[in-house]
């Protein structure tokens, strides 16, 4: 059983006991406050092995010393925690702390050690959708695509309802799959809180940006709806609709100037997938569905009612699944 979501009172001397005053001073006050709000004792966990790494740092598989639960610990080196990175960590801690959703990865707590800022998170043993696509040569079954699309749509809704949070980086890399078939959003470092429309920088991955974000126009959370549509097309077609090897300037020009991407092999997919994709990939943000409208669309409601997690888990284990 995983640790409870119930908030425990942070140990009053937790931070001071684990690092010298001079080291603590290198971390922003806002970040220290965010960590304090979800503080856990670093001695509760024993590292097993590294399961991921990137520009931010590394992700370690760890096991609780008492109880044997497995978690993923995201470790960001303090020397890399420049102001922008610190702000992203604060955003991630606060967003994950405040949302209670079965479609967003759970944060169990955080702590500081002498060298790192550490986030203790739910371990999703199936890996990211990007990793699964690579393992299966880009080919995903229909049931997997439906379950991923539904889960991301509902995760975006729950973030929005939890305080107007927009993810801003919806892509296969930031969607994780559990061994039980559950699918959850992760990596909220560049998420932001917005009200209505806001003039914001085009932060995110260029291949998935909505047209209005590229053009520098005001945008709202439904820019993420476009990103999800691009992701669904990528999962269905087995490749990104905008050539990965092309210069980014050409990719961004294509997103703005060309018709929305389409599913290959017309008729090969369920009417629900075709409907959902068309709903997401509306270039005019005024006409495009909001995050809340998408979550209540008939396709999402139908997929939610089917409870597809077990089917996805069987597919991950490479058991036969005939309705693909």
Wavefront OBJ file of the C-alpha trace (Angstrom):
o trace
v 0.000 0.000 0.000
v 1.365 3.421 -0.954
v 1.775 6.206 1.615
v -1.364 8.124 2.507
v -2.159 11.545 1.059
v -2.884 12.816 4.557
v -0.674 15.742 5.412
v 1.719 15.108 8.238
v 3.154 17.960 10.247
v 6.659 18.571 8.868
v 9.487 17.930 11.332
v 10.349 21.384 12.678
v 14.120 20.931 12.320
v 14.056 18.751 9.196
v 15.886 21.087 6.848
v 18.418 22.365 9.351
v 19.367 18.866 10.476
v 20.095 17.671 6.968
v 22.278 20.444 5.616
v 24.612 23.227 6.736
v 23.271 26.782 6.915
v 25.567 27.880 4.078
v 24.109 25.214 1.783
v 20.506 26.034 2.664
v 21.212 29.654 1.732
v 21.824 28.616 -1.899
v 18.191 27.528 -2.247
v 15.443 30.123 -2.622
v 13.185 30.891 0.307
v 10.126 29.999 -1.787
v 11.583 26.592 -2.568
v 12.435 25.935 1.087
v 8.859 26.864 2.031
v 7.440 24.576 -0.655
v 9.613 21.682 0.522
v 8.653 22.337 4.150
v 4.972 22.111 3.230
v 5.404 18.453 2.188
v 8.546 17.517 4.147
v 9.426 13.861 4.671
v 12.450 12.278 6.311
v 15.080 11.261 3.758
v 16.024 8.313 5.976
v 12.682 6.657 5.190
v 13.944 5.675 1.739
v 16.720 3.471 0.410
v 17.864 4.037 -3.189
v 17.793 0.985 -5.471
v 18.911 2.199 -8.899
v 18.741 5.105 -11.341
v 15.766 4.852 -13.685
v 15.992 8.179 -15.504
v 18.101 11.251 -16.077
v 18.014 14.514 -17.973
v 19.093 18.128 -17.902
v 17.268 18.603 -14.586
v 19.089 15.783 -12.772
v 18.170 12.150 -12.194
v 15.321 9.902 -11.067
v 16.063 7.099 -8.629
v 13.968 4.051 -7.852
v 13.826 3.849 -4.059
v 12.229 1.573 -1.515
v 10.746 2.437 1.852
v 12.876 0.942 4.602
v 9.766 -0.064 6.557
v 6.951 -1.355 4.376
v 8.909 -1.931 1.168
v 6.827 0.431 -1.031
v 8.621 1.579 -4.167
v 8.778 5.262 -5.108
v 10.578 7.420 -7.653
v 12.812 10.157 -6.235
v 13.532 13.067 -8.550
v 16.897 14.553 -7.540
v 17.844 18.010 -8.813
v 21.431 19.077 -8.014
v 21.532 22.321 -6.079
v 24.201 23.807 -8.312
v 21.770 23.498 -11.227
v 18.942 25.097 -9.308
v 19.377 28.562 -10.787
v 16.416 30.912 -10.418
v 14.414 29.527 -13.345
v 14.919 25.940 -12.196
v 14.019 26.870 -8.615
v 10.794 28.481 -9.806
v 9.966 25.331 -11.781
v 10.546 23.135 -8.730
v 8.317 25.377 -6.613
v 5.596 25.161 -9.270
v 5.880 21.374 -9.472
v 5.751 20.882 -5.701
v 2.817 23.246 -5.222
v 0.800 21.896 -8.155
v 1.284 18.245 -7.204
v 0.624 19.036 -3.555
v -2.680 20.746 -4.289
v -4.193 18.355 -6.828
v -5.811 15.076 -5.821
v -6.336 13.211 -9.072
v -6.051 9.583 -10.187
v -4.726 10.992 -13.478
v -1.806 13.034 -12.081
v 1.262 11.397 -10.551
v 1.207 11.630 -6.753
v 3.773 13.540 -4.696
v 4.463 11.841 -1.362
v 6.827 14.499 -0.056
v 10.116 16.329 -0.522
v 13.379 16.932 1.280
v 16.754 18.629 0.870
v 20.039 16.826 1.277
v 23.527 18.307 1.110
v 23.605 18.264 -2.675
v 20.054 17.879 -4.029
v 16.458 18.993 -3.927
v 14.528 15.702 -3.798
v 10.890 15.011 -4.696
v 9.462 11.664 -3.557
v 6.880 10.607 -6.122
v 4.713 7.716 -7.165
v 6.633 5.127 -9.196
v 4.999 4.283 -12.529
v 6.662 1.021 -13.513
v 5.464 0.982 -17.128
v 7.525 4.056 -18.023
v 6.516 6.971 -20.215
v 4.333 6.727 -23.297
v 7.397 7.828 -25.265
v 9.382 4.857 -23.945
v 6.540 2.450 -24.676
v 6.237 3.756 -28.241
v 9.971 3.214 -28.743
v 9.749 -0.330 -27.368
v 6.821 -1.156 -29.670
v 8.303 0.572 -32.738
v 5.753 3.358 -32.443
v 2.735 1.044 -32.643
v 0.137 1.326 -29.893
v -3.147 -0.558 -29.749
v -6.448 1.259 -30.019
v -7.355 0.551 -26.400
v -4.070 2.056 -25.203
v -4.571 5.206 -27.277
v -8.111 5.599 -25.962
v -7.046 5.132 -22.345
v -4.111 7.537 -22.664
v -6.287 10.181 -24.352
v -8.967 9.878 -21.660
v -6.487 9.941 -18.773
v -4.615 13.008 -20.044
v -7.890 14.847 -20.722
v -9.112 14.151 -17.184
v -5.711 14.974 -15.690
v -5.721 18.364 -17.434
v -9.237 18.984 -16.106
v -8.235 18.092 -12.542
v -5.221 20.399 -12.648
v -7.448 23.201 -13.891
v -10.063 22.600 -11.205
v -7.377 22.434 -8.497
v -6.436 26.065 -9.014
v -6.369 27.076 -12.668
v -3.174 25.149 -13.427
v -2.199 24.693 -17.075
v 0.389 21.971 -17.743
v 1.940 23.628 -20.847
v 4.057 20.620 -21.872
v 1.681 17.833 -22.903
v 3.660 15.208 -24.830
v 4.377 11.445 -24.648
v 7.448 12.021 -22.458
v 5.306 13.558 -19.706
v 2.663 10.838 -19.533
v 3.479 7.807 -17.385
v 1.940 4.341 -17.331
v 1.754 2.115 -14.262
v 2.096 -1.663 -14.214
v -1.623 -1.738 -13.390
v -2.455 0.148 -16.591
v -3.143 3.502 -14.946
v -2.002 6.530 -16.946
v -0.941 9.776 -15.278
v 0.441 13.205 -16.138
v 3.835 14.142 -14.710
v 6.508 16.847 -14.943
v 4.666 20.006 -13.967
v 7.818 22.137 -13.835
v 6.679 24.608 -16.486
v 3.015 24.509 -15.525
v 1.484 27.836 -14.602
v -1.625 29.275 -13.025
v -3.646 31.396 -15.418
v -7.026 33.078 -15.349
v -8.915 33.218 -18.623
v -6.439 34.244 -21.317
v -2.905 35.341 -20.553
v -0.006 36.674 -22.578
v 2.695 34.151 -21.728
v 5.943 33.034 -23.300
v 5.733 30.013 -25.649
v 7.326 27.689 -23.082
v 7.073 24.009 -23.956
v 8.083 21.558 -26.647
v 7.874 23.145 -30.095
v 6.386 20.126 -31.884
v 3.332 20.214 -29.596
v 2.700 23.963 -29.299
v -0.721 25.261 -30.301
v -0.735 27.784 -33.187
v -1.695 30.707 -30.964
v 1.249 30.070 -28.659
v 3.688 30.128 -31.585
v 2.174 33.378 -32.873
v 2.637 35.051 -29.496
v -1.078 35.623 -28.996
v -2.855 35.436 -25.665
v -3.754 31.860 -24.882
v -5.688 29.843 -22.353
v -5.560 26.300 -21.008
v -7.183 24.954 -24.166
v -3.783 25.305 -25.865
v -3.054 22.032 -24.033
v -6.063 20.503 -25.796
v -4.267 21.022 -29.123
v -1.110 19.422 -27.716
v -3.106 16.356 -26.666
v -4.576 16.088 -30.165
v -1.084 16.108 -31.692
v -0.050 13.427 -29.228
v -3.007 11.200 -30.149
v -2.165 11.512 -33.858
v 1.436 10.608 -33.056
v 0.375 7.524 -31.076
v -1.996 6.390 -33.813
v 0.288 7.034 -36.797
v 3.419 5.761 -35.113
v 5.324 8.956 -35.909
v 5.046 12.646 -35.173
v 2.927 14.566 -37.716
v 5.635 17.200 -38.035
v 8.951 15.616 -39.053
v 11.222 15.320 -36.024
v 14.333 15.914 -38.126
v 13.109 19.156 -39.699
v 14.460 22.506 -38.469
v 12.275 23.856 -35.691
v 11.515 27.020 -37.686
v 9.922 24.888 -40.418
v 7.971 22.834 -37.888
v 6.548 25.951 -36.225
v 5.692 27.437 -39.625
v 3.845 24.242 -40.575
v 1.841 24.221 -37.351
v 0.679 27.791 -37.950
v 0.232 27.724 -41.745
v -0.806 24.208 -42.721
v -4.068 22.314 -42.003
v -4.210 20.410 -38.702
v -2.507 16.975 -38.682
v -4.663 13.963 -39.528
v -4.866 10.289 -38.674
v -3.407 7.986 -41.313
v -5.466 5.065 -42.617
v -8.906 6.653 -42.495
v -11.422 4.219 -41.042
v -8.787 2.148 -39.259
v -9.587 3.757 -35.930
v -12.738 3.908 -33.848
v -15.171 6.720 -34.532
v -14.461 7.909 -30.977
v -10.731 8.367 -31.648
v -11.481 10.165 -34.931
v -14.029 12.412 -33.194
v -11.727 13.140 -30.250
v -8.778 14.017 -32.483
v -10.845 16.374 -34.626
v -12.193 18.008 -31.470
v -8.685 18.719 -30.157
v -7.077 19.840 -33.412
v -9.131 22.965 -34.058
v -6.744 25.765 -34.996
v -8.980 28.609 -33.812
v -8.674 28.688 -29.992
v -12.015 30.472 -29.723
v -13.758 27.487 -31.317
v -11.558 24.760 -29.783
v -12.977 22.961 -26.732
v -11.938 24.060 -23.273
v -10.230 21.604 -20.935
v -13.495 21.153 -19.036
v -15.556 20.672 -22.210
v -13.113 18.055 -23.489
v -13.331 16.127 -20.208
v -17.103 15.937 -20.621
v -17.064 14.953 -24.282
v -18.978 11.801 -25.200
v -15.812 9.961 -26.263
v -14.045 10.631 -22.957
v -17.143 9.631 -20.980
v -17.437 6.392 -22.967
v -13.770 5.499 -22.416
v -14.048 6.326 -18.715
v -17.085 4.057 -18.369
v -15.201 1.121 -19.915
v -12.492 1.208 -17.208
v -9.695 0.288 -19.625
v -6.801 0.037 -17.124
v -6.858 -3.764 -16.981
v -6.807 -4.016 -20.766
v -3.819 -1.674 -20.922
v -2.020 -3.682 -18.215
v -2.569 -6.887 -20.217
v -1.272 -5.195 -23.353
v 1.813 -4.039 -21.486
v 2.416 -7.638 -20.438
v 2.020 -8.582 -24.122
v -0.995 -10.737 -23.434
v -3.354 -11.202 -26.351
v -5.883 -8.465 -26.796
v -8.148 -8.908 -29.785
v -10.055 -5.601 -29.947
v -7.279 -3.400 -31.394
l 1 2 3 4 5 6 7 8 9 10 11 12 13 14 15 16 17 18 19 20 21 22 23 24 25 26 27 28 29 30 31 32 33 34 35 36 37 38 39 40 41 42 43 44 45 46 47 48 49 50 51 52 53 54 55 56 57 58 59 60 61 62 63 64 65 66 67 68 69 70 71 72 73 74 75 76 77 78 79 80 81 82 83 84 85 86 87 88 89 90 91 92 93 94 95 96 97 98 99 100 101 102 103 104 105 106 107 108 109 110 111 112 113 114 115 116 117 118 119 120 121 122 123 124 125 126 127 128 129 130 131 132 133 134 135 136 137 138 139 140 141 142 143 144 145 146 147 148 149 150 151 152 153 154 155 156 157 158 159 160 161 162 163 164 165 166 167 168 169 170 171 172 173 174 175 176 177 178 179 180 181 182 183 184 185 186 187 188 189 190 191 192 193 194 195 196 197 198 199 200 201 202 203 204 205 206 207 208 209 210 211 212 213 214 215 216 217 218 219 220 221 222 223 224 225 226 227 228 229 230 231 232 233 234 235 236 237 238 239 240 241 242 243 244 245 246 247 248 249 250 251 252 253 254 255 256 257 258 259 260 261 262 263 264 265 266 267 268 269 270 271 272 273 274 275 276 277 278 279 280 281 282 283 284 285 286 287 288 289 290 291 292 293 294 295 296 297 298 299 300 301 302 303 304 305 306 307 308 309 310 311 312 313 314 315 316 317 318 319 320 321 322 323 324
